[in-house]
Amino acid sequence: MLPLLSLAHLDREFDYLVPPELDDVAQPGVRVRVRFAGRLVDGLLLERVAESDHPGKLGKLDRVVSPERVLTPEIASLLEAVASRYAGTRADVARLAVPPRHARVEAEPVPEVVPMPAPNVDVTAWQRYSHGDAFVNALGEGRAPRAAWQVLPGEDWPRRLGELAATVAARGQSALIVVPDQRDLDRVHAACVELVGSSGAVALAAGLGPAARYRRWLAALRGTAKVVVGMRSSIFAPVPELGLIALWDDGDDNHAEPRAPYPHAREVALLRAHEAGCAFVAAGYARTAEVQSLVQSGWAHDLVAPRQILRESAPKVTVPGDSDHALERDPSARSARLPAVAFAAARAALDAGSPVLVQVPRRGYAPSLACGKCRSPARCRRCNGPLALPSGEGASAPTCNWCGVADTAYRCGTCGSPSLRAVVVGAGRTAEELGRAFAGVAVVSSGGSDVLPEVPAGPKLVVATIGAEPIVAGGYGAALLLDGWALLGRADLRAAEEALRRWMGAAALVRPAAAGGQVIVVADPGIPTVQALVRWDPVGHAEAQLAERSEVRFPPAIRLAAVDGSGAAIASLLESAELPTEVEVLGPVPLPDGARKPFAGDNPEPVEVERMLLRVPRAAGSALARALAAAQAARSARKADAPVRVQIDPVDIG
C-alpha cells in the first residue's frame, strides 16, 4: 500500500497483513487506514501478494475505508509517471487525482448506463479544415489520431469538441475534455449534454460542493458518464476505456497546477494519451511552442484551415501607423493610446448597431504610475512602494499600494518633476474615458470578480480585461486591443506567445471582414508578434518561438528545473544531488513577480528567497528529475527545516 504522506523519503510501498475479516473488501485500488509510526494514516492499496519480501514483522491493515476501488490500474500508473516527470511524490499526485470521500454519495444507487445516441456531427464544419473529416472518421473507426487543431475565428468550438467526444462515446469509449476556466467548462458541457444527454456527460469543477463533485467523479469512475469535462485536475479522471483526450487553450496558465508537484495539464495529458494509446487533440486559436514541438516531432499533425477559408472567417486586423501614408494622416498614431483609426472603427461599428469590444491589460483605474518626464516608476517617499491612483470619486492624490499613505506633493526622485503618467491605464479609467468620448452609448465592464459570460447584441462599448471578454450573439463589430506594449514588454519567456494568444482570443469574437468586422491593435507594427496577428498566422509564430527557444536553450527545447528557497537550502540540495553530467546551472535569479515563496508545514516563509535554474538536454530530463527527487528525499529523511521547492519546466521562469 501507498501511505498518503507528504514526506518525500516515504514515497514507496509498504507491506501490511490483511486480516481475514477484510480479505473480501481489501482489493487493489481501495482506500485504507494503517498504523504508521504510531498513528493512523490514510493510504491506497496498490496490490495483493501472497508473500512479502520484508524480513521483519508486518503490521496489520487497520481497516478498509470503503470498498469503492477509487484507484484504477491506469491511474496508478499515471501517478507514477507524473511523479517521475515532475520530481514529486505519488502521494502528492494522488491528492490531485483522487477527491476526498463522501460516504453518503457512495451509498447511493448506481444509475444504469444509458446507450449513447449516434453522434450528430456537422461534417460541413469539419470539412473547412484540411483532413478534418478524416480526423473525425478516424475517431469513429476506433483509431487514435493526434492533432494540433487551429480553430477558425468565429468557430463554435465547444460544439466541435462535443462532436469529437460524442463520436468516441458512440463506440462505447470515454472522452475527456480539459478546459482552463469555468466559463469554458459551462459552454463545453452544455454542448456535450446536447449531443449525448445529461446522463452521458458530467462536468467536474472545484466550485461544486463536495457531494456533487464526488457524485460526478464516481459517474466517471463507474462508466455511467462517457464524456467528462473539467479543469486541470480532471485530467486524472478515472474514466474506463479512454478513447480521446481534448485540451482547449493549453497556453492558459490555469492549466498549471499550483500545488506540488506542479504538473501542467498538457504534459499529464500527453503522458496519459501515450500510456492509454488514445486519440489526442490540442485545440485553440493560438499555438504554443510546446504543441508546435509535438507537430515538428511527428507525434501530432496539423489540423488547420486553408488560407482562403481563413480569410473568409477572420476580421480585418489593422495596426495604427503601419505605413507612411497612415502616419501622414495621423502623426500621433503610434504614440496615442486611442488613435484616430481606433475611434473611427468604433464609431462605424456603433453606428451599424454592433457592440465594440475594448480589451485592456489591467483592471481598475490606473494600476501604476511613472514620472511624466523621465518615465521612472513613481515610488512612495515613506516606504518606496509603488504609487497608484485609487479608484472612486474624488480620488486625485497618488497613494502607495504598500503603506496606503497619499502623496499630495509628489516629486520624482530621479528628475524632480511633479508630473505623473499612467504606465498602464486600467479598465475603469478606460471605461470612463470612452464614456465621455461616445456620449449616449452604454458602457459595460467585465473583469476581476465581475466577469460577464455574454452580453446581448446592440450598440454598446464592452471594456474587458484580458481573458474576461464576454461573447455576443453574431459577434462584435469591432475590437480595440489597447496597450499592446504592456503585454509584449513583460520580462517573461512567454510574453510574445501570451500576447498573441490573448489578442487572438479577443479578435476571434469579431465578425468576419466581409461582414464589416475590424480589429485595431495598438502596438508597434514592426514587431513579429503583431504581424502574426495581422496575418492570422499562429502556426508561423509558434515555429519562430520554438526556433528562438531552441537557439537559447529554453523549454520546450530542453528540460529545465527551477529550485526555489534560501541560498543555503538550495546549496544543500544541489550538493547532495547526483545531477547528470550534462546539467548547466544558471542563477541565482529572483523569483518571478507574484510567485509564492516556498514554505513547509508550520514553518514561516523564508525572508530571502532566490531561484536556481538547472537545464539539461531533453534526453537527460528523466535523470535530472530522479536526481532532484532523491535529493529531496534525503533532505526529508534528515528532517531539514528550510523548505526548498522544485518545479520542472515551470510556466514562469523568472
C-alpha positions as CSV (number, residue, x, y, z in Angstrom):
1,M,0.0,0.0,0.0
2,L,1.0,3.7,-0.5
3,P,0.7,5.9,2.5
4,L,-0.6,9.4,1.7
5,L,2.2,11.2,3.5
6,S,3.9,14.4,2.2
7,L,7.4,13.3,3.3
8,A,9.5,12.6,0.2
9,H,11.5,9.8,1.7
10,L,8.3,7.8,2.4
11,D,7.3,7.7,-1.2
12,R,7.4,3.9,-1.5
13,E,5.2,0.9,-1.0
14,F,4.8,-0.7,2.5
15,D,3.6,-4.2,3.1
16,Y,0.8,-5.0,5.6
17,L,-1.0,-8.2,6.6
18,V,-4.7,-8.4,5.5
19,P,-6.8,-9.7,8.4
20,P,-9.3,-12.5,7.3
21,E,-12.3,-10.3,8.0
22,L,-11.0,-7.7,5.5
23,D,-10.0,-10.3,2.8
24,D,-13.0,-9.7,0.6
25,V,-13.0,-5.9,0.6
26,A,-9.3,-5.2,0.7
27,Q,-8.9,-5.1,-3.1
28,P,-6.4,-3.1,-5.2
29,G,-7.5,0.5,-5.5
30,V,-9.5,0.9,-2.3
31,R,-8.8,3.5,0.5
32,V,-7.3,2.0,3.6
33,R,-6.2,3.1,7.1
34,V,-3.0,1.7,8.6
35,R,-0.9,2.3,11.6
36,F,2.3,4.1,10.6
37,A,4.9,5.3,13.1
38,G,2.4,5.0,15.9
39,R,-0.5,6.9,14.3
40,L,-3.3,6.0,11.8
41,V,-2.8,7.4,8.3
42,D,-4.7,7.2,5.1
43,G,-3.4,5.1,2.2
44,L,-4.2,3.4,-1.1
45,L,-4.0,-0.3,-1.5
46,L,-1.9,-0.9,-4.7
47,E,-1.5,-4.7,-4.9
48,R,-2.3,-8.0,-3.1
49,V,0.5,-10.5,-2.9
50,A,0.9,-13.9,-1.3
51,E,4.2,-13.3,0.4
52,S,6.3,-10.2,1.4
53,D,10.0,-9.5,0.8
54,H,10.1,-7.7,4.2
55,P,12.2,-9.8,6.6
56,G,10.7,-8.3,9.8
57,K,7.3,-8.5,11.4
58,L,4.4,-7.0,9.4
59,G,1.7,-4.8,10.8
60,K,-2.0,-5.4,10.1
61,L,-4.3,-3.4,7.9
62,D,-6.4,-1.4,10.4
63,R,-9.5,-1.1,8.2
64,V,-10.8,-0.6,4.6
65,V,-12.4,2.9,4.5
66,S,-14.6,2.0,1.5
67,P,-14.9,-1.0,-0.9
68,E,-15.0,1.5,-3.8
69,R,-11.9,0.9,-5.9
70,V,-11.0,4.6,-6.5
71,L,-7.5,4.0,-7.9
72,T,-7.7,2.2,-11.2
73,P,-4.6,0.4,-12.6
74,E,-4.3,3.1,-15.3
75,I,-4.4,6.0,-12.9
76,A,-1.9,4.2,-10.6
77,S,0.5,4.0,-13.5
78,L,-0.2,7.7,-14.3
79,L,0.6,8.7,-10.7
80,E,4.0,7.1,-11.0
81,A,4.6,8.7,-14.4
82,V,3.7,12.2,-13.3
83,A,5.7,11.9,-10.1
84,S,8.7,10.8,-12.1
85,R,8.3,13.6,-14.7
86,Y,8.0,16.3,-12.1
87,A,10.4,15.1,-9.4
88,G,7.5,14.7,-6.9
89,T,5.9,12.1,-4.8
90,R,3.0,9.8,-5.7
91,A,1.1,10.8,-2.6
92,D,1.1,14.5,-3.8
93,V,-0.1,13.4,-7.2
94,A,-2.8,11.2,-5.6
95,R,-4.2,14.2,-3.7
96,L,-4.7,15.8,-7.1
97,A,-6.2,12.7,-8.7
98,V,-8.5,11.2,-6.0
99,P,-11.0,13.6,-4.4
100,P,-12.0,13.2,-0.7
101,R,-14.6,10.5,0.0
102,H,-18.2,11.3,0.6
103,A,-19.8,8.3,2.3
104,R,-23.4,9.2,1.6
105,V,-22.8,9.7,-2.1
106,E,-21.0,6.3,-2.3
107,A,-24.1,4.6,-0.7
108,E,-26.5,6.0,-3.4
109,P,-27.8,3.5,-6.0
110,V,-25.6,3.3,-9.1
111,P,-27.6,4.6,-12.1
112,E,-27.9,2.4,-15.2
113,V,-25.6,3.1,-18.2
114,V,-27.7,4.8,-20.9
115,P,-26.8,3.8,-24.5
116,M,-25.2,6.7,-26.4
117,P,-27.1,8.1,-29.4
118,A,-25.5,8.2,-32.8
119,P,-23.3,11.3,-33.0
120,N,-24.8,14.3,-34.8
121,V,-21.6,15.6,-36.4
122,D,-21.6,18.7,-38.6
123,V,-19.5,17.3,-41.4
124,T,-19.5,20.6,-43.3
125,A,-17.9,22.4,-40.4
126,W,-15.1,19.8,-40.2
127,Q,-14.6,19.9,-43.9
128,R,-13.4,23.5,-43.6
129,Y,-10.2,22.1,-42.1
130,S,-7.7,20.2,-44.1
131,H,-8.2,16.5,-43.3
132,G,-10.8,17.5,-40.7
133,D,-13.4,14.9,-41.9
134,A,-10.7,12.3,-42.0
135,F,-9.8,13.0,-38.3
136,V,-13.5,12.6,-37.3
137,N,-13.8,9.4,-39.3
138,A,-10.6,8.0,-37.7
139,L,-12.2,8.6,-34.2
140,G,-15.3,6.8,-35.3
141,E,-13.3,3.8,-36.5
142,G,-11.6,3.5,-33.2
143,R,-8.2,4.7,-34.3
144,A,-6.1,7.1,-32.2
145,P,-5.3,10.2,-34.3
146,R,-3.3,13.0,-32.7
147,A,-3.7,16.6,-33.9
148,A,-3.0,20.2,-33.2
149,W,-6.2,22.0,-34.1
150,Q,-6.1,25.7,-35.0
151,V,-9.6,26.9,-34.6
152,L,-11.0,29.3,-37.1
153,P,-12.3,32.7,-35.8
154,G,-16.0,32.6,-35.1
155,E,-16.0,28.8,-34.8
156,D,-18.4,27.2,-32.4
157,W,-15.5,25.3,-30.9
158,P,-17.5,24.0,-27.9
159,R,-19.8,22.2,-30.3
160,R,-16.9,20.9,-32.3
161,L,-15.2,19.4,-29.2
162,G,-18.6,17.9,-28.2
163,E,-18.9,16.3,-31.6
164,L,-15.5,14.6,-31.2
165,A,-16.5,13.4,-27.7
166,A,-19.8,12.1,-28.9
167,T,-18.1,10.2,-31.8
168,V,-15.9,8.4,-29.3
169,A,-18.8,7.8,-26.8
170,A,-21.0,6.2,-29.5
171,R,-18.4,3.5,-29.8
172,G,-18.6,2.8,-26.1
173,Q,-15.4,4.6,-25.2
174,S,-14.9,7.6,-22.9
175,A,-13.8,11.1,-23.8
176,L,-12.0,13.6,-21.6
177,I,-12.1,17.4,-22.3
178,V,-10.0,19.7,-20.3
179,V,-10.6,23.5,-20.3
180,P,-8.9,26.3,-18.4
181,D,-11.8,28.0,-16.6
182,Q,-15.4,27.9,-15.5
183,R,-16.8,29.9,-18.5
184,D,-15.3,27.5,-21.0
185,L,-16.4,24.5,-18.9
186,D,-20.0,25.7,-18.9
187,R,-20.0,26.2,-22.7
188,V,-18.4,22.8,-23.5
189,H,-20.6,20.9,-21.0
190,A,-23.8,22.4,-22.4
191,A,-22.7,21.4,-25.9
192,C,-21.9,17.8,-24.8
193,V,-25.2,17.5,-23.0
194,E,-27.0,18.5,-26.1
195,L,-25.2,15.7,-28.0
196,V,-25.1,12.8,-25.6
197,G,-27.7,13.7,-23.0
198,S,-27.5,14.9,-19.4
199,S,-26.6,11.4,-18.0
200,G,-23.9,10.9,-20.6
201,A,-21.8,14.0,-19.8
202,V,-20.6,15.3,-16.4
203,A,-18.7,18.5,-15.5
204,L,-16.0,18.4,-12.8
205,A,-15.3,21.7,-11.2
206,A,-13.7,22.9,-8.0
207,G,-16.6,25.2,-7.4
208,L,-19.0,22.3,-6.9
209,G,-19.9,21.1,-3.4
210,P,-18.1,18.0,-2.1
211,A,-21.1,15.8,-2.6
212,A,-21.9,17.0,-6.1
213,R,-18.3,16.8,-7.3
214,Y,-17.8,13.3,-5.8
215,R,-21.1,12.1,-7.3
216,R,-19.9,13.2,-10.8
217,W,-16.4,11.8,-10.2
218,L,-18.0,8.4,-9.3
219,A,-20.0,8.6,-12.5
220,A,-16.8,8.9,-14.5
221,L,-15.2,6.1,-12.5
222,R,-18.1,3.7,-12.9
223,G,-18.5,4.5,-16.6
224,T,-22.1,5.8,-16.3
225,A,-20.9,9.1,-17.9
226,K,-18.9,8.6,-21.1
227,V,-17.9,12.3,-21.5
228,V,-16.1,14.2,-18.8
229,V,-15.5,17.9,-19.0
230,G,-13.4,19.7,-16.4
231,M,-10.5,21.8,-15.5
232,R,-6.9,20.9,-14.8
233,S,-7.3,18.2,-12.1
234,S,-9.9,16.4,-14.3
235,I,-7.1,15.2,-16.5
236,F,-6.8,12.4,-13.8
237,A,-10.5,11.4,-14.1
238,P,-10.6,7.6,-13.9
239,V,-12.7,7.0,-17.0
240,P,-12.8,3.4,-18.4
241,E,-11.8,2.7,-21.9
242,L,-10.4,6.1,-22.6
243,G,-10.7,7.0,-26.3
244,L,-10.0,10.7,-26.5
245,I,-8.3,13.5,-24.6
246,A,-9.0,17.0,-25.8
247,L,-7.3,20.1,-24.4
248,W,-8.5,23.6,-25.0
249,D,-6.1,26.6,-25.0
250,D,-3.1,24.9,-23.4
251,G,-1.3,28.2,-23.2
252,D,-3.6,29.4,-20.4
253,D,-1.7,29.4,-17.1
254,N,-4.8,28.0,-15.4
255,H,-3.7,24.6,-16.7
256,A,-0.6,24.8,-14.5
257,E,-1.2,23.2,-11.1
258,P,-0.1,25.5,-8.2
259,R,0.2,22.5,-5.8
260,A,3.1,20.1,-5.6
261,P,4.5,18.6,-7.8
262,Y,3.2,21.4,-10.0
263,P,2.2,19.4,-13.1
264,H,0.8,21.0,-16.2
265,A,-2.4,19.6,-17.6
266,R,-0.9,19.4,-21.1
267,E,2.0,17.3,-20.0
268,V,-0.2,15.0,-18.0
269,A,-2.5,14.6,-21.0
270,L,0.5,13.7,-23.2
271,L,1.7,11.1,-20.7
272,R,-1.8,9.6,-20.4
273,A,-2.5,9.6,-24.1
274,H,0.8,7.8,-24.7
275,E,0.1,5.2,-22.0
276,A,-3.5,4.6,-22.9
277,G,-2.9,4.7,-26.7
278,C,-5.9,7.1,-27.2
279,A,-6.6,10.0,-29.5
280,F,-5.4,13.4,-28.6
281,V,-6.2,16.9,-29.8
282,A,-4.8,20.2,-28.6
283,A,-7.2,23.0,-29.7
284,G,-7.0,26.8,-29.6
285,Y,-7.0,30.0,-31.6
286,A,-3.2,30.4,-31.0
287,R,-0.5,27.8,-30.6
288,T,2.2,27.3,-28.0
289,A,5.8,26.3,-28.7
290,E,5.2,23.1,-26.8
291,V,2.4,22.0,-29.2
292,Q,4.4,23.1,-32.2
293,S,7.2,20.8,-31.0
294,L,4.8,17.9,-31.0
295,V,3.9,18.6,-34.6
296,Q,7.5,19.0,-35.7
297,S,8.5,15.8,-34.0
298,G,5.7,14.0,-35.9
299,W,3.8,12.9,-32.8
300,A,0.9,15.1,-33.7
301,H,-0.3,16.5,-37.0
302,D,-1.7,19.9,-38.1
303,L,-5.4,20.3,-38.3
304,V,-5.7,23.8,-39.9
305,A,-7.9,25.5,-42.4
306,P,-6.7,26.6,-45.9
307,R,-5.8,30.3,-46.2
308,Q,-8.8,31.0,-48.4
309,I,-11.2,29.8,-45.7
310,L,-9.2,31.6,-43.0
311,R,-9.5,34.9,-44.9
312,E,-13.3,34.4,-45.2
313,S,-13.6,33.8,-41.4
314,A,-11.2,36.3,-39.9
315,P,-11.8,40.0,-39.2
316,K,-9.7,42.7,-40.7
317,V,-6.7,43.5,-38.4
318,T,-5.2,47.0,-38.6
319,V,-2.2,48.4,-36.7
320,P,-2.2,52.3,-36.4
321,G,0.7,53.9,-38.1
322,D,1.7,50.8,-40.1
323,S,2.6,52.8,-43.2
324,D,4.0,56.3,-44.1
325,H,0.6,57.2,-45.5
326,A,-1.1,56.3,-42.2
327,L,1.4,58.4,-40.3
328,E,0.8,61.4,-42.6
329,R,-2.9,61.2,-41.9
330,D,-2.4,60.7,-38.1
331,P,1.1,61.7,-36.9
332,S,0.3,60.5,-33.4
333,A,-0.9,57.1,-34.5
334,R,2.0,55.2,-32.9
335,S,2.0,57.2,-29.6
336,A,-1.6,57.8,-28.8
337,R,-3.4,55.3,-26.6
338,L,-6.6,55.6,-28.7
339,P,-5.5,56.6,-32.2
340,A,-7.9,58.2,-34.7
341,V,-8.3,54.9,-36.6
342,A,-9.5,53.2,-33.4
343,F,-12.1,55.9,-32.8
344,A,-13.3,55.6,-36.4
345,A,-13.6,51.8,-36.2
346,A,-15.6,52.0,-33.0
347,R,-17.8,54.7,-34.3
348,A,-18.6,52.8,-37.5
349,A,-19.5,49.7,-35.6
350,L,-21.7,51.6,-33.2
351,D,-23.5,53.4,-36.0
352,A,-24.2,50.0,-37.6
353,G,-25.8,48.8,-34.3
354,S,-23.0,46.5,-33.3
355,P,-21.2,46.2,-30.0
356,V,-17.5,47.1,-29.7
357,L,-15.0,45.2,-27.6
358,V,-12.2,47.1,-25.8
359,Q,-9.5,44.9,-24.3
360,V,-7.2,46.3,-21.7
361,P,-4.3,44.5,-19.9
362,R,-5.4,45.6,-16.4
363,R,-8.5,46.3,-14.4
364,G,-9.0,49.3,-12.1
365,Y,-8.4,52.9,-12.6
366,A,-4.7,53.4,-13.2
367,P,-2.8,50.4,-11.8
368,S,0.7,52.0,-11.7
369,L,2.2,55.4,-12.2
370,A,5.5,56.8,-13.5
371,C,7.2,60.2,-13.8
372,G,5.6,62.2,-16.7
373,K,9.1,63.5,-17.7
374,C,11.7,60.7,-17.3
375,R,9.3,57.7,-17.0
376,S,10.9,56.5,-13.8
377,P,8.5,54.4,-11.7
378,A,6.7,56.6,-9.1
379,R,7.7,55.5,-5.6
380,C,6.4,56.3,-2.1
381,R,8.8,58.6,-0.2
382,R,7.9,56.8,3.0
383,C,8.4,53.0,2.2
384,N,9.5,53.1,-1.5
385,G,6.3,51.2,-2.5
386,P,4.6,51.8,-5.9
387,L,2.2,54.7,-6.2
388,A,-1.2,54.3,-7.9
389,L,-4.3,56.4,-8.3
390,P,-7.1,54.8,-6.2
391,S,-10.5,54.3,-7.9
392,G,-13.5,56.2,-6.7
393,E,-15.0,59.7,-6.9
394,G,-12.7,62.5,-6.0
395,A,-9.5,60.4,-5.9
396,S,-6.8,62.7,-7.1
397,A,-3.6,62.2,-4.9
398,P,-1.4,59.2,-5.7
399,T,-1.5,56.6,-2.9
400,C,1.1,54.0,-2.0
401,N,0.0,50.4,-2.7
402,W,2.1,49.2,0.3
403,C,1.6,51.6,3.2
404,G,-1.6,53.3,1.9
405,V,-0.2,56.9,2.5
406,A,-1.2,59.5,-0.1
407,D,1.5,61.7,-1.5
408,T,-0.2,65.1,-2.2
409,A,3.2,66.8,-3.1
410,Y,4.8,64.1,-5.2
411,R,8.1,64.9,-7.0
412,C,10.2,62.4,-9.0
413,G,13.2,61.1,-7.1
414,T,15.2,61.0,-10.3
415,C,14.5,64.3,-12.1
416,G,12.4,66.2,-9.6
417,S,9.4,66.6,-11.9
418,P,5.9,66.8,-10.2
419,S,4.1,65.3,-13.3
420,L,2.7,61.8,-13.4
421,R,1.6,59.5,-16.1
422,A,-0.2,56.1,-16.1
423,V,2.0,53.2,-17.0
424,V,-1.0,51.0,-17.7
425,V,-4.4,52.6,-17.7
426,G,-6.9,50.2,-16.1
427,A,-10.3,49.1,-17.3
428,G,-12.1,51.5,-15.0
429,R,-10.3,54.5,-16.4
430,T,-10.7,53.3,-19.9
431,A,-14.5,52.9,-19.5
432,E,-14.7,56.4,-18.1
433,E,-12.7,57.9,-21.0
434,L,-14.7,56.0,-23.6
435,G,-18.0,57.0,-21.9
436,R,-17.1,60.7,-22.4
437,A,-15.8,60.2,-26.0
438,F,-19.0,58.3,-27.1
439,A,-21.7,60.2,-25.3
440,G,-25.0,58.3,-25.0
441,V,-23.5,54.9,-25.7
442,A,-23.8,52.3,-22.9
443,V,-20.5,51.1,-21.5
444,V,-20.3,47.6,-20.0
445,S,-17.3,46.4,-17.9
446,S,-16.1,42.8,-17.5
447,G,-13.2,41.8,-15.3
448,G,-11.9,40.9,-11.9
449,S,-14.7,39.4,-9.8
450,D,-17.4,40.6,-12.2
451,V,-16.7,38.6,-15.4
452,L,-19.6,38.6,-17.8
453,P,-20.1,35.3,-19.8
454,E,-22.0,37.1,-22.5
455,V,-23.7,40.3,-23.4
456,P,-26.7,41.0,-25.6
457,A,-26.4,42.3,-29.1
458,G,-26.8,46.0,-29.8
459,P,-24.6,49.2,-29.9
460,K,-22.5,49.3,-26.7
461,L,-18.9,49.5,-25.6
462,V,-17.7,46.4,-23.7
463,V,-14.5,47.1,-21.8
464,A,-12.9,43.9,-20.6
465,T,-9.6,42.8,-19.1
466,I,-7.7,40.1,-20.9
467,G,-9.4,36.8,-20.5
468,A,-12.7,38.3,-19.4
469,E,-14.1,39.1,-22.8
470,P,-17.8,38.1,-23.0
471,I,-19.2,36.5,-26.1
472,V,-22.1,38.2,-28.1
473,A,-24.5,36.6,-30.5
474,G,-23.5,37.4,-34.0
475,G,-20.0,38.7,-33.0
476,Y,-18.6,42.1,-32.2
477,G,-18.5,44.8,-34.9
478,A,-15.0,45.9,-33.9
479,A,-12.4,45.2,-31.2
480,L,-9.8,47.7,-29.9
481,L,-6.8,45.9,-28.3
482,L,-5.1,48.6,-26.2
483,D,-1.7,48.9,-24.5
484,G,-0.1,46.2,-26.6
485,W,3.3,47.1,-25.3
486,A,2.2,46.2,-21.8
487,L,1.8,42.6,-22.9
488,L,4.8,42.4,-25.2
489,G,7.1,44.2,-22.8
490,R,6.8,41.8,-19.9
491,A,10.1,40.3,-18.8
492,D,8.9,36.7,-19.5
493,L,10.0,34.0,-21.8
494,R,6.4,33.5,-23.0
495,A,5.5,37.2,-23.3
496,A,5.1,37.2,-27.1
497,E,3.3,33.9,-27.1
498,E,0.9,35.0,-24.4
499,A,0.3,38.4,-26.1
500,L,-0.7,36.7,-29.4
501,R,-2.9,34.2,-27.5
502,R,-4.7,37.0,-25.7
503,W,-5.2,39.0,-28.9
504,M,-6.4,36.1,-30.9
505,G,-8.9,35.1,-28.2
506,A,-10.4,38.6,-28.4
507,A,-10.2,39.0,-32.2
508,A,-11.9,35.7,-32.8
509,L,-15.1,37.2,-31.2
510,V,-15.3,39.7,-34.0
511,R,-17.3,39.3,-37.2
512,P,-15.5,38.4,-40.4
513,A,-14.1,41.2,-42.5
514,A,-16.8,40.6,-45.1
515,A,-19.4,41.4,-42.5
516,G,-17.5,44.6,-41.5
517,G,-15.5,43.2,-38.6
518,Q,-12.4,45.2,-37.7
519,V,-9.7,44.7,-35.1
520,I,-7.4,47.6,-34.1
521,V,-4.3,46.5,-32.2
522,V,-2.4,49.4,-30.6
523,A,1.2,48.2,-30.8
524,D,4.4,48.6,-32.8
525,P,3.6,47.4,-36.3
526,G,7.2,46.1,-36.8
527,I,7.0,43.5,-34.0
528,P,6.8,40.0,-35.4
529,T,4.0,39.1,-32.9
530,V,1.9,42.0,-34.2
531,Q,2.5,40.9,-37.8
532,A,1.4,37.3,-36.9
533,L,-1.9,38.7,-35.7
534,V,-2.3,40.8,-38.8
535,R,-1.7,37.7,-41.0
536,W,-3.6,35.5,-38.5
537,D,-0.6,33.1,-38.5
538,P,-0.4,31.3,-35.1
539,V,1.5,28.4,-36.6
540,G,4.2,30.5,-38.1
541,H,4.6,32.4,-34.9
542,A,4.8,29.2,-32.9
543,E,7.5,27.9,-35.3
544,A,9.5,31.1,-34.7
545,Q,9.1,30.9,-31.0
546,L,10.3,27.3,-30.9
547,A,13.3,28.1,-33.1
548,E,14.2,31.0,-30.8
549,R,13.9,28.9,-27.6
550,S,16.0,26.1,-29.2
551,E,18.7,28.6,-30.0
552,V,18.9,30.0,-26.5
553,R,18.2,26.5,-24.9
554,F,14.9,27.0,-23.1
555,P,11.8,24.8,-22.9
556,P,10.4,23.0,-24.7
557,A,13.8,22.5,-26.5
558,I,15.4,21.3,-23.2
559,R,14.3,20.3,-19.7
560,L,14.6,22.9,-17.1
561,A,14.2,22.7,-13.3
562,A,13.6,25.7,-11.0
563,V,14.8,25.3,-7.4
564,D,13.4,27.9,-5.0
565,G,14.5,28.6,-1.5
566,S,17.1,30.3,0.6
567,G,20.7,30.3,-0.7
568,A,21.8,27.8,2.0
569,A,18.9,25.5,1.4
570,I,19.5,25.4,-2.4
571,A,23.2,24.8,-1.9
572,S,22.5,21.9,0.4
573,L,20.1,20.3,-2.0
574,L,22.4,20.6,-5.0
575,E,25.4,19.3,-3.1
576,S,23.6,16.1,-2.2
577,A,22.0,15.6,-5.7
578,E,23.8,13.4,-8.2
579,L,23.0,15.6,-11.1
580,P,23.5,14.4,-14.7
581,T,26.9,15.4,-16.2
582,E,25.1,17.5,-18.9
583,V,23.5,19.8,-16.3
584,E,24.0,23.6,-16.7
585,V,23.4,25.7,-13.6
586,L,22.0,29.2,-14.1
587,G,21.5,31.8,-11.3
588,P,20.7,32.6,-8.8
589,V,17.8,34.7,-10.2
590,P,14.9,36.5,-8.4
591,L,11.5,34.8,-8.2
592,P,9.1,35.9,-10.9
593,D,6.6,38.6,-10.0
594,G,3.7,37.3,-8.0
595,A,5.3,33.9,-7.3
596,R,4.7,32.5,-3.8
597,K,7.6,31.8,-1.6
598,P,8.2,28.1,-0.7
599,F,7.3,27.0,2.8
600,A,6.6,23.8,4.6
601,G,4.1,22.9,7.3
602,D,4.0,25.4,10.2
603,N,7.4,26.8,9.4
604,P,7.5,30.6,8.5
605,E,8.2,31.6,4.9
606,P,11.9,32.3,4.3
607,V,12.7,36.0,4.1
608,E,15.3,35.9,1.4
609,V,14.3,33.6,-1.5
610,E,16.1,33.0,-4.7
611,R,15.8,30.7,-7.7
612,M,18.4,28.5,-9.2
613,L,17.8,27.1,-12.7
614,L,19.1,23.7,-13.9
615,R,18.8,22.8,-17.5
616,V,19.7,19.6,-19.4
617,P,19.0,18.2,-22.9
618,R,15.6,16.6,-23.2
619,A,17.2,13.1,-23.2
620,A,18.5,13.8,-19.7
621,G,15.3,15.2,-18.3
622,S,14.3,12.0,-16.5
623,A,17.7,11.7,-14.9
624,L,17.5,15.3,-13.7
625,A,14.1,14.7,-12.2
626,R,15.2,11.5,-10.5
627,A,18.3,13.2,-9.0
628,L,16.3,16.1,-7.6
629,A,13.6,13.7,-6.2
630,A,16.3,11.6,-4.5
631,A,17.9,14.8,-3.1
632,Q,14.5,16.0,-1.7
633,A,14.0,12.5,-0.1
634,A,17.4,12.7,1.5
635,R,16.6,16.2,2.9
636,S,13.3,14.9,4.2
637,A,15.0,11.9,5.9
638,R,17.4,14.3,7.6
639,K,14.4,16.5,8.7
640,A,15.8,19.6,7.1
641,D,13.8,22.6,8.2
642,A,14.5,25.1,5.4
643,P,11.9,24.5,2.6
644,V,13.0,24.0,-1.0
645,R,10.6,23.9,-3.9
646,V,11.4,22.0,-7.1
647,Q,9.5,22.7,-10.3
648,I,10.1,21.0,-13.6
649,D,9.5,23.2,-16.7
650,P,7.6,25.9,-14.8
651,V,5.4,28.3,-16.7
652,D,7.1,31.3,-15.1
653,I,10.9,31.0,-15.2
654,G,11.8,34.5,-13.9
